Amino acid sequence: MADEPLTKKVEILNRFFRLNPIGSKAQRRVNDSLGYHWDLQKSFSVQDALGKLPDALRQKVMLELHKSLILKIPFFAQCEELFIDALANLLWLQVRLS
């Protein structure tokens, strides 16, 4: 089946969203953007996908994923929102398998 690799990638992306919930509007925008890149390149990885998102969308996704963690650190809890936004955009996801 020609769409089998895409189906597998969508499953991976859906699993990513279940583990890292973000707003439905941002999720839809991520899906649209990644669908566009899939059509162009027929390849996919979560890190590469996040890197290919438009800057504003990537920053929104990264902020939703990391903001609560950043704010748990006392040093960052009193920082300005703009700094927290910038910091979240610099973080990348790491998965540790035990």
LUMVOKOL-131284 format. One record per atom (N, C-alpha, C, O): x negated, y, z; atom name; chain; residue number from 0. Coordinates in Angstrom, 2 decimals. Atoms other than C-alpha are relative to their C-alpha. Layout:
<pts>
{{X,Y,Z},'CA','A',NUM} ...
</pts>
This chain:
<pts>
{{-0.84,-1.18,0.00},'N','A',0} {{0.00,0.00,0.00},'CA','A',0} {{-0.89,1.25,0.00},'C','A',0} {{-1.83,1.32,0.79},'O','A',0} {{0.84,-1.18,0.18},'N','A',1} {{-1.46,3.38,-1.02},'CA','A',1} {{-0.02,0.90,1.23},'C','A',1} {{-1.03,1.54,1.50},'O','A',1} {{-0.08,-0.89,-1.15},'N','A',2} {{-0.30,5.24,2.10},'CA','A',2} {{-0.40,-0.67,1.31},'C','A',2} {{-0.27,-0.06,2.37},'O','A',2} {{0.36,0.70,-1.23},'N','A',3} {{-1.55,2.63,4.59},'CA','A',3} {{-1.05,0.74,0.81},'C','A',3} {{-0.88,0.88,2.02},'O','A',3} {{0.97,-0.75,-0.80},'N','A',4} {{-4.67,4.62,5.59},'CA','A',4} {{0.62,1.24,0.64},'C','A',4} {{0.30,1.57,1.79},'O','A',4} {{-0.65,-1.18,-0.55},'N','A',5} {{-2.52,7.73,6.07},'CA','A',5} {{0.90,-0.39,1.17},'C','A',5} {{0.92,0.31,2.18},'O','A',5} {{-0.87,0.46,-1.08},'N','A',6} {{-0.03,5.79,8.20},'CA','A',6} {{-0.81,-0.28,1.25},'C','A',6} {{-0.40,0.07,2.35},'O','A',6} {{0.89,0.28,-1.11},'N','A',7} {{-2.88,4.60,10.40},'CA','A',7} {{-0.47,1.30,0.66},'C','A',7} {{-0.53,1.39,1.88},'O','A',7} {{0.46,-1.29,-0.51},'N','A',8} {{-4.14,8.18,10.75},'CA','A',8} {{1.12,0.72,0.76},'C','A',8} {{0.87,1.34,1.79},'O','A',8} {{-1.14,-0.62,-0.68},'N','A',9} {{-0.67,9.43,11.68},'CA','A',9} {{0.22,-0.67,1.35},'C','A',9} {{0.53,0.01,2.33},'O','A',9} {{-0.11,0.71,-1.28},'N','A',10} {{-0.48,6.73,14.37},'CA','A',10} {{-1.05,0.49,0.99},'C','A',10} {{-0.76,0.69,2.17},'O','A',10} {{1.08,-0.50,-0.86},'N','A',11} {{-3.84,7.91,15.74},'CA','A',11} {{0.34,1.40,0.50},'C','A',11} {{0.16,1.70,1.67},'O','A',11} {{-0.36,-1.37,-0.37},'N','A',12} {{-2.66,11.51,15.71},'CA','A',12} {{1.15,0.00,1.02},'C','A',12} {{1.12,0.76,1.98},'O','A',12} {{-1.12,0.08,-0.94},'N','A',13} {{0.61,10.59,17.45},'CA','A',13} {{-0.46,-0.48,1.38},'C','A',13} {{0.02,0.01,2.40},'O','A',13} {{0.56,0.46,-1.27},'N','A',14} {{-1.33,8.70,20.12},'CA','A',14} {{-0.75,1.13,0.68},'C','A',14} {{-0.65,1.31,1.90},'O','A',14} {{0.72,-1.16,-0.53},'N','A',15} {{-3.56,11.76,20.55},'CA','A',15} {{0.98,0.98,0.65},'C','A',15} {{0.72,1.47,1.74},'O','A',15} {{-0.98,-0.93,-0.54},'N','A',16} {{-0.46,13.95,21.07},'CA','A',16} {{0.68,-0.56,1.26},'C','A',16} {{1.03,0.21,2.16},'O','A',16} {{-0.59,0.58,-1.21},'N','A',17} {{1.00,11.50,23.61},'CA','A',17} {{-0.96,0.16,1.18},'C','A',17} {{-0.52,0.43,2.30},'O','A',17} {{1.00,-0.12,-1.06},'N','A',18} {{-2.24,11.61,25.61},'CA','A',18} {{-0.32,1.45,0.32},'C','A',18} {{-0.73,1.76,1.44},'O','A',18} {{0.33,-1.42,-0.14},'N','A',19} {{-2.72,15.37,25.11},'CA','A',19} {{1.18,0.84,-0.47},'C','A',19} {{1.14,1.41,-1.56},'O','A',19} {{-1.21,-0.70,0.48},'N','A',20} {{0.72,16.98,24.98},'CA','A',20} {{-0.25,1.48,-0.23},'C','A',20} {{-0.84,2.18,0.59},'O','A',20} {{0.01,-1.42,0.32},'N','A',21} {{0.94,20.35,23.29},'CA','A',21} {{1.40,0.34,-0.49},'C','A',21} {{2.21,-0.55,-0.73},'O','A',21} {{-1.32,-0.42,0.42},'N','A',22} {{3.96,22.38,22.25},'CA','A',22} {{0.39,-0.57,-1.35},'C','A',22} {{-0.47,-0.83,-2.20},'O','A',22} {{-0.47,0.62,1.24},'N','A',23} {{6.13,20.99,19.45},'CA','A',23} {{-0.30,0.87,-1.22},'C','A',23} {{-0.57,0.34,-2.30},'O','A',23} {{0.31,-0.88,1.12},'N','A',24} {{5.56,24.06,17.26},'CA','A',24} {{-1.46,-0.15,-0.41},'C','A',24} {{-1.78,-0.25,-1.60},'O','A',24} {{1.43,0.19,0.28},'N','A',25} {{1.78,23.71,17.55},'CA','A',25} {{-0.24,-1.38,-0.59},'C','A',25} {{-1.05,-1.54,-1.50},'O','A',25} {{0.13,1.36,0.51},'N','A',26} {{2.11,19.96,16.97},'CA','A',26} {{0.39,-0.06,-1.48},'C','A',26} {{-0.30,-0.69,-2.28},'O','A',26} {{-0.47,-0.02,1.39},'N','A',27} {{4.05,20.56,13.76},'CA','A',27} {{-1.02,0.71,-0.89},'C','A',27} {{-1.30,0.26,-2.00},'O','A',27} {{1.00,-0.72,0.78},'N','A',28} {{1.47,23.09,12.57},'CA','A',28} {{-1.26,-0.84,-0.20},'C','A',28} {{-1.86,-0.83,-1.28},'O','A',28} {{1.17,0.89,0.10},'N','A',29} {{-1.36,20.62,13.31},'CA','A',29} {{0.29,-1.07,-1.05},'C','A',29} {{-0.54,-1.33,-1.92},'O','A',29} {{-0.37,1.04,0.97},'N','A',30} {{0.46,17.89,11.38},'CA','A',30} {{-0.02,0.54,-1.43},'C','A',30} {{-0.53,-0.11,-2.33},'O','A',30} {{-0.02,-0.61,1.34},'N','A',31} {{1.02,20.23,8.41},'CA','A',31} {{-1.41,0.25,-0.51},'C','A',31} {{-1.74,-0.05,-1.66},'O','A',31} {{1.36,-0.32,0.40},'N','A',32} {{-2.59,21.36,8.36},'CA','A',32} {{-0.79,-1.27,-0.31},'C','A',32} {{-1.52,-1.33,-1.30},'O','A',32} {{0.74,1.25,0.22},'N','A',33} {{-3.99,17.83,8.68},'CA','A',33} {{0.52,-0.75,-1.21},'C','A',33} {{-0.25,-1.41,-1.92},'O','A',33} {{-0.56,0.61,1.21},'N','A',34} {{-1.60,16.56,6.02},'CA','A',34} {{-0.60,0.62,-1.25},'C','A',34} {{-0.90,-0.08,-2.22},'O','A',34} {{0.63,-0.71,1.11},'N','A',35} {{-3.01,19.19,3.69},'CA','A',35} {{-1.43,-0.51,-0.21},'C','A',35} {{-1.83,-0.79,-1.34},'O','A',35} {{1.39,0.47,0.12},'N','A',36} {{-6.60,18.11,4.45},'CA','A',36} {{-0.06,-1.46,-0.42},'C','A',36} {{-0.97,-1.86,-1.15},'O','A',36} {{-0.04,1.40,0.43},'N','A',37} {{-5.65,14.45,4.06},'CA','A',37} {{0.20,-0.07,-1.50},'C','A',37} {{-0.47,-0.85,-2.18},'O','A',37} {{-0.26,0.00,1.44},'N','A',38} {{-4.26,15.19,0.60},'CA','A',38} {{-1.26,0.36,-0.79},'C','A',38} {{-1.48,-0.16,-1.88},'O','A',38} {{1.23,-0.42,0.70},'N','A',39} {{-7.55,16.86,-0.33},'CA','A',39} {{-1.11,-1.03,0.10},'C','A',39} {{-1.80,-1.29,-0.89},'O','A',39} {{1.20,0.80,-0.24},'N','A',40} {{-10.06,14.44,1.19},'CA','A',40} {{0.23,-1.46,0.29},'C','A',40} {{-0.70,-2.26,0.21},'O','A',40} {{-0.32,1.39,-0.35},'N','A',41} {{-8.30,11.20,2.17},'CA','A',41} {{-0.90,-0.53,1.12},'C','A',41} {{-1.32,-1.69,1.10},'O','A',41} {{0.79,0.43,-1.16},'N','A',42} {{-10.28,11.11,5.44},'CA','A',42} {{0.54,0.69,1.24},'C','A',42} {{1.28,1.67,1.15},'O','A',42} {{-0.58,-0.51,-1.23},'N','A',43} {{-9.55,11.78,9.11},'CA','A',43} {{-0.81,-0.43,1.20},'C','A',43} {{-1.20,-1.60,1.30},'O','A',43} {{0.45,0.29,-1.36},'N','A',44} {{-11.07,11.95,12.58},'CA','A',44} {{0.51,1.14,0.86},'C','A',44} {{0.64,2.27,0.38},'O','A',44} {{-0.58,-1.03,-0.86},'N','A',45} {{-9.69,13.85,15.56},'CA','A',45} {{-0.93,1.20,0.10},'C','A',45} {{-0.49,2.34,-0.04},'O','A',45} {{0.95,-1.11,-0.12},'N','A',46} {{-12.85,15.93,16.03},'CA','A',46} {{-0.09,0.78,-1.31},'C','A',46} {{-0.05,2.01,-1.31},'O','A',46} {{0.06,-0.68,1.29},'N','A',47} {{-13.11,16.68,12.32},'CA','A',47} {{1.30,0.75,-0.27},'C','A',47} {{1.30,1.86,-0.78},'O','A',47} {{-1.31,-0.62,0.24},'N','A',48} {{-9.39,17.41,12.17},'CA','A',48} {{0.13,1.29,0.78},'C','A',48} {{0.57,2.30,0.23},'O','A',48} {{-0.08,-1.23,-0.79},'N','A',49} {{-9.56,19.92,15.01},'CA','A',49} {{-0.92,1.07,-0.59},'C','A',49} {{-0.58,2.25,-0.58},'O','A',49} {{0.93,-0.94,0.60},'N','A',50} {{-12.55,21.52,13.32},'CA','A',50} {{0.51,0.62,-1.29},'C','A',50} {{0.07,1.70,-1.68},'O','A',50} {{-0.52,-0.50,1.27},'N','A',51} {{-10.59,21.96,10.09},'CA','A',51} {{1.25,0.85,0.16},'C','A',51} {{1.72,1.47,-0.80},'O','A',51} {{-1.19,-0.82,-0.22},'N','A',52} {{-7.61,23.67,11.67},'CA','A',52} {{-0.36,1.48,-0.14},'C','A',52} {{-1.50,1.87,0.11},'O','A',52} {{0.25,-1.44,-0.01},'N','A',53} {{-7.25,27.40,11.16},'CA','A',53} {{-0.41,0.42,1.42},'C','A',53} {{0.06,-0.15,2.41},'O','A',53} {{0.55,-0.40,-1.30},'N','A',54} {{-9.08,29.22,13.99},'CA','A',54} {{1.07,0.24,1.05},'C','A',54} {{0.95,-0.24,2.17},'O','A',54} {{-1.03,-0.33,-0.98},'N','A',55} {{-5.93,30.53,15.67},'CA','A',55} {{0.73,-1.25,0.48},'C','A',55} {{1.03,-1.36,1.67},'O','A',55} {{-0.70,1.23,-0.39},'N','A',56} {{-4.22,27.12,15.66},'CA','A',56} {{-0.92,-0.89,0.84},'C','A',56} {{-0.48,-1.45,1.84},'O','A',56} {{0.95,0.81,-0.79},'N','A',57} {{-7.34,25.30,16.88},'CA','A',57} {{-0.12,0.58,1.41},'C','A',57} {{-0.14,-0.16,2.39},'O','A',57} {{0.13,-0.63,-1.31},'N','A',58} {{-7.68,27.83,19.70},'CA','A',58} {{1.25,-0.25,0.84},'C','A',58} {{1.14,-0.51,2.04},'O','A',58} {{-1.24,0.27,-0.74},'N','A',59} {{-4.01,27.37,20.67},'CA','A',59} {{0.03,-1.45,0.50},'C','A',59} {{0.39,-1.70,1.65},'O','A',59} {{0.02,1.41,-0.39},'N','A',60} {{-4.38,23.57,20.71},'CA','A',60} {{-1.00,-0.21,1.13},'C','A',60} {{-0.69,-0.85,2.13},'O','A',60} {{1.04,0.19,-1.01},'N','A',61} {{-7.62,23.69,22.69},'CA','A',61} {{0.40,0.66,1.33},'C','A',61} {{0.11,0.13,2.40},'O','A',61} {{-0.45,-0.66,-1.22},'N','A',62} {{-6.11,26.17,25.16},'CA','A',62} {{1.06,-0.84,0.71},'C','A',62} {{1.01,-1.00,1.93},'O','A',62} {{-1.04,0.84,-0.62},'N','A',63} {{-3.07,23.96,25.74},'CA','A',63} {{-0.59,-1.27,0.60},'C','A',63} {{-0.10,-1.77,1.62},'O','A',63} {{0.61,1.22,-0.50},'N','A',64} {{-5.32,20.94,26.22},'CA','A',64} {{-0.86,0.24,1.24},'C','A',64} {{-0.92,-0.60,2.13},'O','A',64} {{1.03,-0.20,-1.02},'N','A',65} {{-7.89,22.53,28.54},'CA','A',65} {{0.29,1.06,1.05},'C','A',65} {{-0.42,1.12,2.05},'O','A',65} {{-0.21,-1.12,-0.91},'N','A',66} {{-6.38,25.55,30.30},'CA','A',66} {{0.18,-0.43,1.44},'C','A',66} {{-0.42,0.15,2.34},'O','A',66} {{-0.24,0.42,-1.39},'N','A',67} {{-5.13,23.69,33.36},'CA','A',67} {{-1.28,-0.50,0.66},'C','A',67} {{-1.51,-0.25,1.84},'O','A',67} {{1.28,0.48,-0.54},'N','A',68} {{-8.52,22.01,33.81},'CA','A',68} {{-0.92,1.18,0.31},'C','A',68} {{-1.54,1.22,1.38},'O','A',68} {{0.86,-1.17,-0.21},'N','A',69} {{-10.40,25.30,33.42},'CA','A',69} {{0.43,0.76,1.24},'C','A',69} {{-0.41,1.17,2.04},'O','A',69} {{-0.50,-0.79,-1.13},'N','A',70} {{-8.17,27.05,35.95},'CA','A',70} {{-0.14,-0.71,1.34},'C','A',70} {{-0.02,-0.07,2.38},'O','A',70} {{0.24,0.73,-1.25},'N','A',71} {{-8.81,24.30,38.54},'CA','A',71} {{-1.38,0.31,0.57},'C','A',71} {{-1.64,0.08,1.75},'O','A',71} {{1.36,-0.33,-0.44},'N','A',72} {{-12.43,25.46,38.72},'CA','A',72} {{0.06,1.39,0.62},'C','A',72} {{0.37,2.36,-0.07},'O','A',72} {{-0.15,-1.29,-0.68},'N','A',73} {{-12.53,28.26,41.33},'CA','A',73} {{-0.71,1.16,-0.70},'C','A',73} {{-0.20,2.28,-0.73},'O','A',73} {{0.76,-1.06,0.68},'N','A',74} {{-15.15,30.22,39.40},'CA','A',74} {{0.79,0.61,-1.14},'C','A',74} {{0.71,1.82,-1.38},'O','A',74} {{-0.75,-0.47,1.16},'N','A',75} {{-12.84,30.50,36.38},'CA','A',75} {{1.42,0.46,0.33},'C','A',75} {{2.06,1.13,-0.47},'O','A',75} {{-1.39,-0.30,-0.35},'N','A',76} {{-9.54,30.90,38.25},'CA','A',76} {{0.31,1.50,-0.02},'C','A',76} {{1.44,1.90,-0.29},'O','A',76} {{-0.22,-1.45,-0.05},'N','A',77} {{-10.00,34.68,38.55},'CA','A',77} {{-0.42,0.72,-1.28},'C','A',77} {{-0.39,1.95,-1.34},'O','A',77} {{0.46,-0.61,1.25},'N','A',78} {{-11.28,35.26,35.01},'CA','A',78} {{1.17,0.52,-0.82},'C','A',78} {{2.31,0.08,-0.66},'O','A',78} {{-1.02,-0.55,0.88},'N','A',79} {{-9.39,37.26,32.44},'CA','A',79} {{0.47,-1.06,-1.01},'C','A',79} {{-0.27,-1.97,-1.37},'O','A',79} {{-0.62,0.95,0.93},'N','A',80} {{-7.05,35.41,30.07},'CA','A',80} {{-0.80,-0.13,-1.30},'C','A',80} {{-0.94,-1.23,-1.83},'O','A',80} {{0.77,0.01,1.24},'N','A',81} {{-9.14,36.37,27.03},'CA','A',81} {{-1.25,-0.88,0.14},'C','A',81} {{-1.61,-1.60,-0.79},'O','A',81} {{1.17,0.83,-0.25},'N','A',82} {{-12.21,34.72,28.58},'CA','A',82} {{0.39,-1.48,0.04},'C','A',82} {{-0.30,-2.32,-0.53},'O','A',82} {{-0.47,1.38,-0.09},'N','A',83} {{-10.23,31.54,29.38},'CA','A',83} {{0.31,-0.53,-1.40},'C','A',83} {{-0.02,-1.67,-1.73},'O','A',83} {{-0.30,0.39,1.38},'N','A',84} {{-8.99,31.45,25.77},'CA','A',84} {{-1.27,-0.34,-0.76},'C','A',84} {{-1.35,-1.37,-1.43},'O','A',84} {{1.27,0.21,0.71},'N','A',85} {{-12.53,31.76,24.43},'CA','A',85} {{-0.70,-1.26,0.51},'C','A',85} {{-1.24,-2.04,-0.28},'O','A',85} {{0.64,1.17,-0.59},'N','A',86} {{-13.85,29.12,26.83},'CA','A',86} {{0.67,-1.30,-0.46},'C','A',86} {{0.00,-2.27,-0.80},'O','A',86} {{-0.74,1.19,0.44},'N','A',87} {{-11.12,26.63,25.92},'CA','A',87} {{-0.34,-0.36,-1.44},'C','A',87} {{-0.41,-1.53,-1.80},'O','A',87} {{0.32,0.23,1.41},'N','A',88} {{-12.00,27.04,22.24},'CA','A',88} {{-1.38,-0.62,-0.17},'C','A',88} {{-1.65,-1.25,-1.19},'O','A',88} {{1.36,0.57,0.09},'N','A',89} {{-15.60,26.02,22.96},'CA','A',89} {{-0.07,-1.45,0.45},'C','A',89} {{-1.05,-2.15,0.15},'O','A',89} {{0.02,1.37,-0.50},'N','A',90} {{-14.67,22.73,24.62},'CA','A',90} {{0.40,-0.98,-1.09},'C','A',90} {{1.17,-0.64,-1.99},'O','A',90} {{-0.37,1.08,0.91},'N','A',91} {{-14.43,19.46,22.71},'CA','A',91} {{0.44,-1.18,0.81},'C','A',91} {{0.04,-1.35,1.96},'O','A',91} {{-0.52,1.17,-0.70},'N','A',92} {{-12.63,16.30,23.62},'CA','A',92} {{-1.05,-1.09,0.11},'C','A',92} {{-1.81,-1.33,-0.83},'O','A',92} {{0.88,1.15,-0.22},'N','A',93} {{-14.60,13.43,25.09},'CA','A',93} {{0.87,-1.12,0.53},'C','A',93} {{1.73,-0.90,1.39},'O','A',93} {{-0.74,1.16,-0.47},'N','A',94} {{-13.20,9.97,25.59},'CA','A',94} {{-0.99,-0.97,0.62},'C','A',94} {{-1.99,-1.33,-0.01},'O','A',94} {{0.86,0.95,-0.67},'N','A',95} {{-14.79,7.64,28.11},'CA','A',95} {{0.77,-1.28,0.21},'C','A',95} {{1.81,-1.29,0.87},'O','A',95} {{-0.63,1.30,-0.17},'N','A',96} {{-13.90,3.99,27.95},'CA','A',96} {{-0.71,-0.76,1.10},'C','A',96} {{-1.93,-0.93,1.07},'O','A',96} {{0.60,0.72,-1.14},'N','A',97} {{-14.45,2.06,31.16},'CA','A',97} {{-0.06,-1.47,-0.28},'C','A',97} {{-0.53,-2.24,0.56},'O','A',97} 
</pts>
